[in-house]
Amino acid sequence: MKYLVMVQGSQADYEAMGGTASAASPAWSEKDLKAMFAFMEDVNNDLAESGEMVAGNGLAAPAMTRTVLPGPDGRPVITDGPYGETKELLAGYWVLDCESLDRVTEIAARIALCPQPEGAPVYPVVIRPIMDDGGEITSATG
């Protein structure tokens, strides 16, 4: 079964990774960044080796976000980020093909241990089953 595994972050987190601290997130050092990137590379390599990795990427900062909604006249209303009212957004994802919910939960628990500086916000790692072509979830138990 395929699952979408998501990690979250805020604009303040991206700025902190660039060295700018805020009340919401301490500044990351080069050592902090290297530790995080090495950790994620190990996770990705292990998932590729096990054959469970379908796709995965980190996403650009929320400031680079654009939303498109239908306007009252039917014309699109386009808004560029960042969004002050938004606390956290999708920061990265994996599409994994795992034998069970238990297995993908094990992977998410590992991802949740990604190193970060003391005082950085902790976000949940979110797992969502991906529906098959027929619009059904083949299995949600593990």
N, C-alpha and C positions, 0 to 999 in steps of 0.2 A: 504494500500500500504506500502511496505517496503522501508526504506531509510537508507543509510549509512551516519552517522553524524561523521565528522572527526575533530580532533584538531591537530594542528601542533606544532612542537618544533624543536630546533636545539641542536647540541651537547653542545654548550655553555649553553643552558638552563638547560640541565641535570646536567652539572657540577655545575651550579649556585645552583640548588636544593641540591647538595651535599656540598654546602658551599664555592665553588670556584667562585669568581666574575671574570668578564671579561668586556671588553669595550662593549660587546654585551648584557650582562645580569648581574644585581646585585646579590650578594649572598643571598640565601634564609635563613632565620632563622628557628629554630624549630617551632616557632609560625606560621610563614608563611606556612610551610609545613602542620602543623596540620589544619590550616584554609582551605587550598586547599583540603586536603583529606576529611575533614568533609563536605565541600561543595559538592564534587563529590559523597560522600556516600549518602547525602540527595537527590541529583538528581537521582542516581541509585535506591534508595529505592522508590522514587515517581514513577519512570518509571515502576518498577516492580509491584508496587501496582496498577497502572492504566492498567496494562497488555500490555503496549506498548514496553517494553524491550524484545528484542529477544536475544541479546548478547551485550557485551561491555567489553573492556579491555584497560588498558594503555599498552604501548609498551616499551620495553627496549631501552636504549640509542642508538643513531645512530652509536656509536662506535661498537656496537654488530651486525651491519648490514652486510649481505653478499649478493652480487649480482652475478648472473650467466648469462652470455651471450654466444651465439654461437661464437666460434672463426672462423677465416678464413678457417681452416682445418676441421671444423665441430666439433671439440672437445670443451668442455665448457671452458670458461675463467672465473675464479672465483676471485672475488675481495672482500676483507674484509674492513669494515669501520674503522675509520670515513673518510668522504670525505670532503676535504677542500673547494671544489667548490660548495658543496651543502649548501644552506642557511638554509632551514627548510625541515623537513620530517614529516611523519605521527607520531604523538606521542601517540594517542589513538583514540578509535572509539566506536560507538554504532551502532548496527543494531536495528532500531526501526520499529514497525508496527503501523503506525498512520493513522487516517481517512483522513488526507488532508495535502497538502504542507503547508497550514497556520499553522496547529498544529505542525508539525515538525519544522517549522521556529520559533514558539513560544518557543519550547524546546531549539533550538540552541541559541536563544537570551538569555535564562537563563544561558546556559553553558558559553556563552561569558562573563558573569559577574563573573566568577570564581575569587576569591581573589588571588592576587599576590603582591609581593613587588613593591613599587613605582619605576618606571624606567625599569621594566621588559618589554620585547617586547610584543606587542599585535598582535596576529594572528587571522585571520578570523576563524570562525567555518564553515566548508564546508558541504553542504548537497548534496547528490547524490541519485536520485531514483535508486532502484535496479530493474533490469529487471526481469520479470517473467520467468518461465521455457521455454516459447515460444519465448523468446528474445524480448518481447515488454514491454513497460511501460504502465501499466494499466491506470494511471492518473497522470498528472503532473500539474494539476491546483488545487487550493485549495480554 
